[in-house]
Amino acid sequence: MLATVSASVRAMTPIELLSMLDEARKQNSFAGTFIHRRGDSVNSYYIVHAVKDGVQYERLKSLDGAPREIIRDGESVTCILPGKDGSRWDQVPPLSPLVPGENVDWSELQKWLTFTILSNVRIAGRDAILIEAQAIDQDRFIRRYGVDEKTGLLLKTEILGADGRSLELAQFTHIDINPDNLDDDLKPTLHGKMTKFDRKHWTETIKESPHWKPKWLPEGFELTDVTSGKGENFVEAHTYSDGLSSFSIFREQLSQQFVEMEGRSGGATVAVSRIIETEQGEKWGITLVGEIPVETAKRVASSVSMLN
């Protein structure tokens, strides 16, 4: 299908184009560089992605700032971070922002987003189609996707506020698709005093927490994961998603370092924190972090309550 996509891509609907993203990543290998702008911060990365016998392998390396690498081997993700402070499970860097998300039901998202083809564009020297997902309500951001005409790979993603201001951008500056042997490029390159861990091995997944929950969520968002771990203090997190956007709520034992925040943004990522108290007088810190508008984040965080 992907080999002939360029002949028919202009006749496809936005949903049909976006529905190709996951499959395109499973069928194509590539290597390239991309920029990631979040607010006023801009970083560049080198990425190698290979598919062997249906299994995806990937290496993502930062090209500026502190050195770090993220290695994917099928479902296992290993992060290599500098220094000794790499053990907190909520500090694991994310995968590439150019990962479209696996098993996204784009048709279902039409309940909350309107999808439109904006224009034909050029990205990293390749012909692409630019698609916009406009939020129907005030609880989501506007998103734009640049889809490669020949392969269906995601070349660009951008998040905008309700006022049209660009909050976050990830875009390839150079990409080679289906190059020759990438085996050597998939191997880690960082050495020395680094902390290496596999998230699968040091987080404990549980079905649900009987201790707390938010009483209000934006329409379409559901609980997708509950994890817990121990760093300096016990931390438990609920992750919610509508299939595209997501946010996590962390509950942690209160410490002197915990600070309540009305809302702090870094690009499209917002952070809100507050202190809640149980009927027995125990105090816990609640922090919400995710890609939702700040007013929505405040409403969710304010609705969190302890359960008897």
C-alpha positions as CSV (number, residue, x, y, z in Angstrom):
1,M,0.0,0.0,0.0
2,L,2.7,2.5,1.0
3,A,4.7,2.0,-2.2
4,T,1.8,3.4,-4.3
5,V,0.5,6.0,-1.8
6,S,1.9,9.0,-3.8
7,A,-0.4,8.2,-6.7
8,S,-3.6,8.4,-4.7
9,V,-2.7,10.5,-1.7
10,R,-4.2,13.8,-3.0
11,A,-7.6,12.1,-3.2
12,M,-7.5,10.9,0.4
13,T,-9.4,12.5,3.3
14,P,-7.5,13.9,6.3
15,I,-8.6,11.0,8.4
16,E,-7.4,8.5,5.8
17,L,-4.0,10.3,5.6
18,L,-3.5,10.4,9.4
19,S,-4.6,6.7,9.7
20,M,-1.5,5.8,7.6
21,L,1.0,7.3,10.1
22,D,1.3,4.3,12.4
23,E,1.5,1.7,9.6
24,A,4.0,3.9,7.7
25,R,6.3,3.9,10.7
26,K,6.0,0.1,11.0
27,Q,7.0,-0.4,7.4
28,N,9.7,2.2,6.8
29,S,13.2,2.7,8.2
30,F,14.8,6.1,8.2
31,A,17.6,8.3,9.6
32,G,17.6,12.0,10.0
33,T,17.8,15.2,12.1
34,F,14.9,17.2,13.4
35,I,14.4,20.3,15.6
36,H,12.1,20.5,18.5
37,R,10.9,23.9,19.7
38,R,9.0,24.2,22.9
39,G,8.1,27.8,23.8
40,D,11.4,29.7,23.5
41,S,13.6,26.5,23.9
42,V,14.9,24.9,20.7
43,N,16.8,21.6,20.6
44,S,18.0,19.4,17.8
45,Y,18.2,15.6,17.6
46,Y,19.5,12.8,15.5
47,I,17.1,9.8,15.1
48,V,17.5,6.4,13.5
49,H,14.5,4.1,13.1
50,A,14.6,0.6,11.7
51,V,12.1,-2.2,11.2
52,K,13.2,-5.8,11.3
53,D,10.8,-8.7,11.0
54,G,8.0,-6.4,12.2
55,V,9.9,-5.2,15.2
56,Q,10.7,-1.4,15.6
57,Y,14.2,-0.4,16.7
58,E,15.1,3.2,17.4
59,R,17.9,5.5,18.7
60,L,17.3,9.1,19.5
61,K,20.2,11.3,20.5
62,S,20.3,14.9,21.5
63,L,22.7,17.1,19.5
64,D,22.9,20.0,21.9
65,G,22.6,20.6,25.6
66,A,23.2,17.7,28.0
67,P,24.0,14.4,26.1
68,R,21.3,11.8,26.3
69,E,20.0,8.9,24.2
70,I,16.8,6.9,24.1
71,I,17.1,3.4,22.7
72,R,14.0,1.5,21.7
73,D,14.0,-2.3,21.1
74,G,10.5,-3.4,20.4
75,E,8.4,-2.6,23.4
76,S,11.4,-1.9,25.7
77,V,12.7,1.6,26.1
78,T,16.1,2.4,27.6
79,C,17.2,5.9,28.5
80,I,20.9,6.9,28.9
81,L,21.2,10.1,30.9
82,P,24.2,12.0,32.2
83,G,25.2,12.2,35.8
84,K,23.8,10.3,38.8
85,D,20.3,11.9,39.1
86,G,18.5,9.6,36.6
87,S,16.6,7.3,38.8
88,R,13.3,9.2,39.2
89,W,10.8,7.4,36.9
90,D,8.9,10.6,36.1
91,Q,12.0,12.2,34.7
92,V,12.4,9.8,31.8
93,P,12.7,11.8,28.6
94,P,9.9,11.1,26.1
95,L,10.2,9.3,22.8
96,S,10.5,11.5,19.7
97,P,7.7,14.1,19.4
98,L,7.5,12.9,15.7
99,V,6.1,9.5,16.8
100,P,2.4,9.8,15.7
101,G,1.1,7.6,18.5
102,E,0.3,3.9,18.1
103,N,-3.3,2.7,17.5
104,V,-4.8,6.2,17.4
105,D,-8.5,6.0,16.4
106,W,-8.6,9.2,14.2
107,S,-12.2,8.6,13.3
108,E,-13.2,8.6,17.0
109,L,-11.3,11.9,17.5
110,Q,-13.7,13.6,15.1
111,K,-16.0,13.9,18.2
112,W,-13.7,16.6,19.5
113,L,-11.5,17.7,16.6
114,T,-12.3,18.9,13.0
115,F,-9.7,17.7,10.5
116,T,-8.9,19.8,7.4
117,I,-6.2,19.6,4.7
118,L,-4.6,23.0,4.6
119,S,-2.1,22.9,1.8
120,N,0.7,21.0,-0.1
121,V,4.1,21.9,1.4
122,R,7.8,21.0,1.3
123,I,9.4,19.6,4.4
124,A,13.1,18.5,4.6
125,G,13.1,18.6,0.8
126,R,10.1,16.3,0.4
127,D,6.6,16.8,-0.8
128,A,4.1,16.7,2.0
129,I,0.5,17.5,2.9
130,L,-0.3,19.7,5.8
131,I,-3.4,18.7,7.9
132,E,-4.9,20.7,10.7
133,A,-6.9,19.3,13.7
134,Q,-9.0,22.2,15.1
135,A,-10.4,21.7,18.6
136,I,-14.2,21.9,18.9
137,D,-14.0,22.7,22.6
138,Q,-11.7,24.8,24.8
139,D,-10.0,21.7,26.4
140,R,-7.7,20.9,23.6
141,F,-5.0,22.6,21.5
142,I,-5.0,23.0,17.7
143,R,-2.6,20.5,16.0
144,R,-1.0,20.4,12.6
145,Y,0.6,17.4,10.8
146,G,2.9,17.3,7.8
147,V,2.6,13.9,6.1
148,D,5.1,12.7,3.5
149,E,3.3,12.0,0.2
150,K,5.4,9.0,-0.9
151,T,5.6,7.0,2.4
152,G,2.9,8.4,4.7
153,L,5.6,9.2,7.4
154,L,5.1,12.1,9.8
155,L,7.6,14.8,8.9
156,K,6.2,17.7,11.1
157,T,3.9,18.2,14.0
158,E,2.9,21.5,15.5
159,I,0.7,22.5,18.5
160,L,-1.0,25.9,18.5
161,G,-3.1,27.7,21.1
162,A,-6.6,28.9,20.6
163,D,-5.2,32.2,19.4
164,G,-3.2,30.5,16.7
165,R,0.1,31.1,18.5
166,S,2.6,28.3,17.9
167,L,3.4,26.6,21.2
168,E,5.5,23.6,20.1
169,L,7.0,22.4,16.8
170,A,8.9,19.3,15.8
171,Q,10.1,19.1,12.2
172,F,12.6,17.1,10.2
173,T,15.4,19.2,8.7
174,H,16.9,16.2,6.9
175,I,15.7,12.6,6.4
176,D,16.9,9.5,4.5
177,I,14.1,7.0,4.0
178,N,14.8,3.3,3.8
179,P,18.6,3.7,3.6
180,D,21.0,0.8,3.6
181,N,22.0,-1.2,6.8
182,L,21.4,0.8,9.9
183,D,22.6,-1.8,12.4
184,D,25.6,0.2,13.5
185,D,23.6,3.5,13.8
186,L,21.2,1.8,16.3
187,K,24.0,1.1,18.8
188,P,24.4,3.5,21.8
189,T,27.2,6.0,21.5
190,L,27.3,7.5,25.0
191,H,29.9,6.3,27.5
192,G,31.3,7.3,30.9
193,K,29.3,8.3,34.0
194,M,25.8,7.7,32.7
195,T,22.7,6.2,34.3
196,K,21.0,3.6,32.2
197,F,17.6,2.1,33.1
198,D,14.7,0.4,31.5
199,R,11.4,1.8,32.4
200,K,9.7,-1.5,32.0
201,H,11.8,-2.9,34.9
202,W,11.5,-0.2,37.5
203,T,7.8,0.9,37.3
204,E,5.0,-1.1,38.7
205,T,1.8,-1.0,36.7
206,I,-1.5,-1.4,38.7
207,K,-5.1,-1.4,37.6
208,E,-6.3,1.5,39.6
209,S,-5.7,3.5,42.7
210,P,-8.3,3.2,45.5
211,H,-7.0,6.3,47.2
212,W,-7.7,9.3,45.0
213,K,-9.1,10.5,41.6
214,P,-10.2,13.7,39.8
215,K,-13.9,14.3,39.9
216,W,-13.8,16.1,36.5
217,L,-12.1,15.3,33.3
218,P,-12.4,16.9,29.8
219,E,-14.9,15.0,27.6
220,G,-13.2,12.0,25.9
221,F,-10.3,11.6,28.3
222,E,-10.0,8.3,30.0
223,L,-7.6,6.7,32.5
224,T,-4.9,4.8,30.5
225,D,-2.2,4.0,33.0
226,V,-1.5,4.0,36.7
227,T,2.1,3.7,37.8
228,S,4.0,4.0,41.1
229,G,7.6,4.2,42.2
230,K,9.9,5.5,44.8
231,G,12.6,8.1,44.5
232,E,13.1,10.4,47.5
233,N,9.4,10.0,48.2
234,F,6.6,7.7,47.2
235,V,5.0,8.9,43.9
236,E,1.9,7.6,42.1
237,A,0.7,8.8,38.8
238,H,-2.5,8.5,36.8
239,T,-2.3,9.1,33.0
240,Y,-5.3,10.2,31.0
241,S,-5.6,10.4,27.2
242,D,-8.2,11.0,24.5
243,G,-6.0,8.9,22.2
244,L,-4.0,11.9,21.0
245,S,-3.5,14.4,23.9
246,S,-2.5,13.2,27.3
247,F,-1.7,14.4,30.8
248,S,-0.5,12.8,34.1
249,I,-1.5,13.6,37.6
250,F,1.2,12.8,40.2
251,R,0.4,12.2,43.9
252,E,3.5,12.4,46.1
253,Q,4.2,12.5,49.8
254,L,4.6,16.1,50.8
255,S,8.1,17.5,51.2
256,Q,9.6,20.9,51.9
257,Q,10.5,21.2,48.2
258,F,6.9,21.0,47.1
259,V,5.5,24.3,45.7
260,E,1.9,25.0,44.7
261,M,1.6,26.4,41.2
262,E,-1.4,28.1,39.6
263,G,-0.2,27.2,36.2
264,R,3.2,27.1,34.5
265,S,3.7,26.5,30.8
266,G,6.6,25.4,28.7
267,G,5.4,25.4,25.1
268,A,2.3,23.2,25.0
269,T,3.1,21.5,28.3
270,V,1.4,22.9,31.4
271,A,2.1,22.2,35.0
272,V,-0.3,22.8,37.9
273,S,0.2,21.7,41.5
274,R,-1.8,21.9,44.7
275,I,-1.9,20.4,48.2
276,I,-4.8,18.2,49.3
277,E,-5.6,16.9,52.7
278,T,-7.2,13.6,53.8
279,E,-9.9,13.4,56.5
280,Q,-7.1,12.0,58.8
281,G,-5.1,15.2,58.3
282,E,-2.5,13.7,55.9
283,K,-1.2,16.2,53.3
284,W,-0.3,15.2,49.7
285,G,1.2,17.1,46.8
286,I,-0.8,16.9,43.6
287,T,0.9,17.9,40.3
288,L,-0.7,17.8,36.8
289,V,1.6,17.8,33.8
290,G,0.5,17.5,30.2
291,E,-0.6,18.9,26.9
292,I,-3.9,20.6,27.7
293,P,-4.7,24.3,28.0
294,V,-3.9,25.8,31.4
295,E,-7.5,26.6,32.4
296,T,-8.4,23.0,31.7
297,A,-5.5,21.8,33.8
298,K,-6.5,24.0,36.7
299,R,-10.0,22.6,36.6
300,V,-8.8,19.0,36.6
301,A,-6.3,19.6,39.4
302,S,-8.8,21.4,41.5
303,S,-11.2,18.4,41.3
304,V,-8.7,15.9,42.6
305,S,-9.9,14.5,46.0
306,M,-8.9,11.7,48.3
307,L,-11.2,8.7,48.6
308,N,-12.3,7.1,51.8
